[in-house]
Amino acid sequence: MRRVAVLLAALLVLLPLNVQAGTPVAVDDGPVFGSHGGAVSSANTSAVALDDLDPILEDYTATWCTNCVEVEHALEDLVAERGGTIFAFHRSIGETEDPFGSEALDQRWEERYDRRAPPTVVFNGSTYVIGSVPEGDSLLDDFRALANQSMDLPAGGTSVFSWTAAQSGSTTVTWEVNLPASEAWALHTVQLELWVVETTATFLEGSNGQEQYPHIVRSIIAVDEAVWEGGVVLQGSSAVALPAAFDGDDLEVHLVHTLTPPAEPDEVEDVPLPGDPDESPLPAPGAGLALLAFAAAARRRGLNP
């Protein structure tokens, strides 16, 4: 009975208590949007208008998760229909079966989305959906509506991303991102990250029967950031060490754009400074009563000389 109680307690931690499966949940940390890139087996350059970039679909999954398979099939159908980039984050913390996750990526997932239970899908870093039970007629219908939500990005923004062919386990990436003035995203911090992805890897022991697991995120590396004040240009270059592929030679690099809201100003208590003309120290507890008693005694003396 004790083992059963421990297991139930663990499940309560992992499973959502207040969210119905399939119900979209808003994320407050700012959007993750607009990836582009490709295989590091050869050099290449990608130049895209920001408002033309396909949606980012973050998929939290595991090789033992059977209902994750339905979710991933719906995501593949969505990408085939309207475009998009799937990034698969495999569970790592407390994991005994899945070899594809990492503790750093699991911690990022928990800190950003407060989630560590597959399947969960996040659309452009702004909305997540838990589980494989659709809210509407099908998962594809649900996912289509969320992927098509407007990002309210200004027209005229561009993102240019280049990378060299991998040599000795590294590549050199170069970026130039031009952002016009935007009222919607003013004072947000624009961050550029390099997401290293393995196109597919084999794991025959996965109990969900997939055997081939695609779009595996291997690492995330921050490369640049700036506050979006008026027009902004981020540009630079960096040599990046690549993780070894699980199998094959199919690593990819993707430039991903994120926006972080400005911090809320802390509420500061208005404490008068020494010498402030408005400074009026409060009397000690009971001082008011003492003054009243003193006034009353003086009045009695005046009435009875």
C-alpha positions as CSV (number, residue, x, y, z in Angstrom):
1,M,0.0,0.0,0.0
2,R,2.8,2.4,0.8
3,R,4.3,1.9,-2.7
4,V,0.9,2.6,-4.3
5,A,0.5,5.8,-2.3
6,V,4.0,7.0,-3.4
7,L,3.2,6.2,-7.0
8,L,-0.1,8.1,-6.8
9,A,1.6,11.1,-5.2
10,A,4.2,11.1,-8.0
11,L,1.4,11.0,-10.6
12,L,-0.3,13.9,-9.0
13,V,2.8,15.9,-9.3
14,L,3.3,15.0,-13.0
15,L,-0.3,15.3,-14.2
16,P,-2.2,18.6,-14.6
17,L,-4.8,19.1,-11.9
18,N,-6.7,22.2,-13.0
19,V,-6.3,22.0,-16.8
20,Q,-8.5,19.9,-19.1
21,A,-6.6,18.0,-21.8
22,G,-6.9,19.9,-25.0
23,T,-7.6,23.3,-23.5
24,P,-5.2,26.0,-24.6
25,V,-3.2,27.7,-21.8
26,A,-1.6,31.1,-22.4
27,V,2.1,31.6,-21.6
28,D,3.3,34.9,-20.1
29,D,7.0,34.7,-20.8
30,G,6.8,36.1,-24.3
31,P,6.7,34.4,-27.7
32,V,9.3,32.1,-29.3
33,F,8.9,32.5,-33.0
34,G,10.4,32.4,-36.5
35,S,13.0,29.7,-36.8
36,H,15.0,29.0,-40.0
37,G,18.1,26.9,-40.7
38,G,19.2,23.6,-42.1
39,A,21.7,20.7,-42.1
40,V,25.3,21.4,-41.1
41,S,26.6,18.8,-43.5
42,S,27.0,21.8,-46.0
43,A,27.2,25.6,-45.8
44,N,24.1,27.6,-46.5
45,T,22.3,30.9,-46.1
46,S,18.6,31.5,-45.3
47,A,17.0,35.0,-45.7
48,V,13.4,35.4,-44.6
49,A,10.9,38.2,-43.8
50,L,10.0,37.8,-40.2
51,D,6.3,37.9,-40.7
52,D,6.7,35.1,-43.3
53,L,8.4,32.7,-40.9
54,D,6.5,29.5,-40.1
55,P,5.3,28.8,-36.6
56,I,7.5,27.1,-34.0
57,L,5.9,23.9,-32.5
58,E,7.6,22.7,-29.4
59,D,6.7,19.1,-28.6
60,Y,7.5,17.7,-25.1
61,T,7.6,13.9,-25.6
62,A,9.1,10.6,-24.5
63,T,9.9,7.3,-26.1
64,W,7.5,5.5,-23.7
65,C,4.6,8.0,-24.2
66,T,2.0,6.2,-26.3
67,N,-0.4,9.1,-26.7
68,C,2.5,11.3,-27.7
69,V,2.4,9.4,-31.0
70,E,-1.1,10.8,-31.9
71,V,0.1,14.3,-31.1
72,E,3.2,13.9,-33.2
73,H,1.2,12.6,-36.2
74,A,-1.2,15.6,-35.9
75,L,1.8,18.0,-35.8
76,E,3.4,16.3,-38.9
77,D,0.0,16.7,-40.7
78,L,-0.1,20.3,-39.7
79,V,3.4,21.0,-41.1
80,A,2.6,19.2,-44.3
81,E,-0.5,21.3,-44.7
82,R,0.7,24.8,-43.8
83,G,4.4,24.7,-42.9
84,G,6.0,25.0,-39.5
85,T,9.0,23.6,-37.6
86,I,8.7,20.9,-35.0
87,F,11.2,20.8,-32.1
88,A,11.0,17.6,-30.0
89,F,12.1,18.0,-26.4
90,H,12.5,14.6,-24.8
91,R,11.9,14.1,-21.1
92,S,15.1,13.7,-19.1
93,I,14.7,14.4,-15.4
94,G,13.8,11.2,-13.6
95,E,13.9,9.4,-16.8
96,T,15.0,5.7,-17.1
97,E,14.0,4.8,-20.6
98,D,14.3,7.8,-22.9
99,P,18.0,8.5,-24.0
100,F,17.3,11.6,-26.0
101,G,16.7,14.3,-23.4
102,S,19.0,16.5,-21.3
103,E,18.7,17.9,-17.9
104,A,19.4,21.5,-19.1
105,L,16.6,21.3,-21.7
106,D,14.2,19.7,-19.2
107,Q,14.9,22.5,-16.7
108,R,14.3,25.1,-19.4
109,W,10.9,23.5,-20.2
110,E,9.9,23.5,-16.5
111,E,11.1,27.0,-15.8
112,R,9.4,28.5,-18.9
113,Y,6.2,26.4,-19.1
114,D,5.9,24.9,-15.6
115,R,5.4,21.6,-17.3
116,R,7.2,18.2,-17.3
117,A,4.5,15.8,-18.4
118,P,4.3,14.6,-22.0
119,P,2.6,15.1,-24.3
120,T,2.6,18.9,-24.3
121,V,2.8,21.1,-27.4
122,V,3.6,24.9,-27.3
123,F,2.8,27.1,-30.2
124,N,5.2,30.0,-30.8
125,G,6.0,30.0,-27.2
126,S,2.7,31.6,-26.5
127,T,0.1,28.9,-25.9
128,Y,0.4,25.3,-24.8
129,V,-1.9,22.3,-25.0
130,I,-1.7,19.2,-22.8
131,G,-2.5,15.7,-23.7
132,S,-4.0,14.1,-26.8
133,V,-7.7,14.7,-26.2
134,P,-8.9,17.3,-28.7
135,E,-11.0,20.2,-27.6
136,G,-12.6,20.5,-31.0
137,D,-13.3,17.9,-33.7
138,S,-9.7,16.7,-34.0
139,L,-6.1,17.5,-32.8
140,L,-5.3,18.8,-36.3
141,D,-8.2,21.3,-36.1
142,D,-7.1,22.4,-32.7
143,F,-3.4,22.7,-33.7
144,R,-4.3,24.5,-37.0
145,A,-6.2,27.3,-35.1
146,L,-3.3,27.8,-32.6
147,A,-0.6,27.8,-35.3
148,N,-2.5,30.4,-37.3
149,Q,-2.8,32.9,-34.5
150,S,-1.2,36.2,-35.5
151,M,2.1,37.2,-33.9
152,D,1.4,40.9,-34.6
153,L,4.9,41.3,-36.0
154,P,5.6,44.5,-38.0
155,A,6.0,44.3,-41.7
156,G,9.5,44.9,-43.1
157,G,11.5,42.9,-40.5
158,T,14.1,40.5,-41.9
159,S,16.2,37.7,-40.6
160,V,19.4,36.4,-42.4
161,F,21.1,33.3,-41.1
162,S,24.2,31.6,-42.4
163,W,26.3,28.6,-41.3
164,T,29.4,26.8,-42.4
165,A,29.7,23.1,-43.0
166,A,30.6,21.3,-39.8
167,Q,34.3,20.6,-39.3
168,S,35.9,19.0,-36.2
169,G,32.5,19.1,-34.4
170,S,31.8,22.8,-34.8
171,T,30.2,25.3,-37.2
172,T,30.4,29.1,-37.5
173,V,27.0,30.9,-37.6
174,T,26.3,34.4,-38.8
175,W,23.2,36.4,-38.3
176,E,21.7,39.8,-39.2
177,V,18.1,40.5,-37.9
178,N,16.5,43.8,-38.8
179,L,13.4,44.8,-36.7
180,P,11.4,47.9,-37.6
181,A,9.8,50.0,-34.8
182,S,6.9,48.2,-33.2
183,E,4.3,49.5,-30.8
184,A,3.2,46.0,-29.8
185,W,6.7,44.8,-28.9
186,A,8.3,48.0,-27.7
187,L,10.8,47.5,-24.8
188,H,10.7,43.7,-25.1
189,T,14.1,42.1,-25.1
190,V,14.8,40.4,-28.4
191,Q,16.9,37.3,-28.0
192,L,18.5,35.1,-30.7
193,E,19.2,31.5,-29.9
194,L,20.8,28.7,-31.9
195,W,18.9,25.4,-31.6
196,V,20.8,22.3,-32.5
197,V,18.5,19.5,-33.7
198,E,19.1,15.9,-34.7
199,T,16.9,15.1,-37.7
200,T,16.1,11.6,-36.5
201,A,17.6,8.9,-34.2
202,T,16.8,5.3,-33.7
203,F,15.8,3.7,-30.4
204,L,14.4,0.3,-30.8
205,E,13.6,-0.1,-27.1
206,G,11.1,2.7,-27.0
207,S,7.9,1.2,-25.7
208,N,5.6,3.5,-27.7
209,G,6.7,1.5,-30.8
210,Q,8.1,4.4,-32.8
211,E,11.7,3.2,-33.2
212,Q,12.6,6.3,-35.2
213,Y,12.3,9.6,-33.3
214,P,12.5,12.9,-35.4
215,H,13.3,16.6,-34.7
216,I,15.2,16.0,-31.4
217,V,16.5,19.2,-29.8
218,R,20.1,18.6,-28.6
219,S,21.1,22.0,-27.3
220,I,20.1,25.7,-27.1
221,I,22.7,28.4,-27.3
222,A,22.0,32.1,-26.7
223,V,24.0,34.2,-29.3
224,D,22.6,37.8,-29.2
225,E,20.1,40.1,-27.6
226,A,18.9,43.7,-27.6
227,V,16.0,45.8,-26.3
228,W,13.4,46.6,-29.0
229,E,13.5,50.4,-28.9
230,G,12.5,51.9,-32.2
231,G,14.3,50.0,-35.0
232,V,16.7,47.4,-33.9
233,V,19.5,45.5,-35.8
234,L,21.2,42.5,-34.3
235,Q,24.2,41.1,-36.2
236,G,27.2,39.0,-35.4
237,S,29.0,35.7,-35.8
238,S,30.0,32.9,-33.5
239,A,31.7,29.5,-33.6
240,V,29.5,26.9,-32.1
241,A,30.5,23.5,-30.7
242,L,28.1,20.8,-31.9
243,P,27.0,17.7,-29.8
244,A,27.8,14.3,-31.3
245,A,24.9,12.8,-33.1
246,F,23.2,9.8,-31.5
247,D,23.5,8.1,-34.9
248,G,24.2,9.1,-38.5
249,D,25.3,12.6,-39.6
250,D,22.1,14.6,-39.6
251,L,22.5,17.6,-37.2
252,E,20.8,20.9,-38.1
253,V,21.1,24.4,-36.8
254,H,18.2,26.8,-36.5
255,L,18.1,30.5,-35.6
256,V,15.2,31.1,-33.2
257,H,13.8,34.5,-32.1
258,T,12.3,35.1,-28.7
259,L,10.8,38.1,-27.0
260,T,10.8,38.7,-23.3
261,P,8.5,41.2,-21.7
262,P,10.0,44.1,-19.8
263,A,10.3,43.6,-16.1
264,E,7.5,45.0,-13.9
265,P,8.8,47.9,-11.7
266,D,9.0,46.9,-8.1
267,E,6.7,48.7,-5.7
268,V,8.9,50.9,-3.5
269,E,7.5,52.1,-0.2
270,D,7.6,55.9,0.1
271,V,9.8,56.4,3.2
272,P,10.6,60.0,4.1
273,L,14.3,60.9,4.0
274,P,16.0,62.7,7.0
275,G,15.5,66.4,6.6
276,D,12.5,66.0,4.3
277,P,10.1,68.9,5.0
278,D,7.2,66.5,4.7
279,E,8.7,64.2,7.2
280,S,6.3,63.8,10.1
281,P,7.4,61.1,12.5
282,L,4.5,59.1,14.0
283,P,4.1,59.3,17.8
284,A,5.0,56.3,19.8
285,P,2.2,53.9,20.7
286,G,0.1,55.4,23.5
287,A,1.5,58.9,23.1
288,G,-1.9,60.2,21.8
289,L,-3.7,59.0,24.9
290,A,-1.0,60.5,27.2
291,L,-1.5,63.9,25.5
292,L,-5.2,63.8,26.0
293,A,-4.8,62.9,29.7
294,F,-2.3,65.8,30.2
295,A,-4.8,68.2,28.6
296,A,-7.6,67.0,30.8
297,A,-5.6,67.4,34.0
298,A,-4.5,70.9,33.0
299,R,-8.2,71.9,32.4
300,R,-9.2,70.5,35.9
301,R,-6.4,72.6,37.5
302,G,-7.7,75.7,35.7
303,L,-11.2,75.1,36.9
304,N,-10.2,74.4,40.5
305,P,-7.4,76.8,41.6
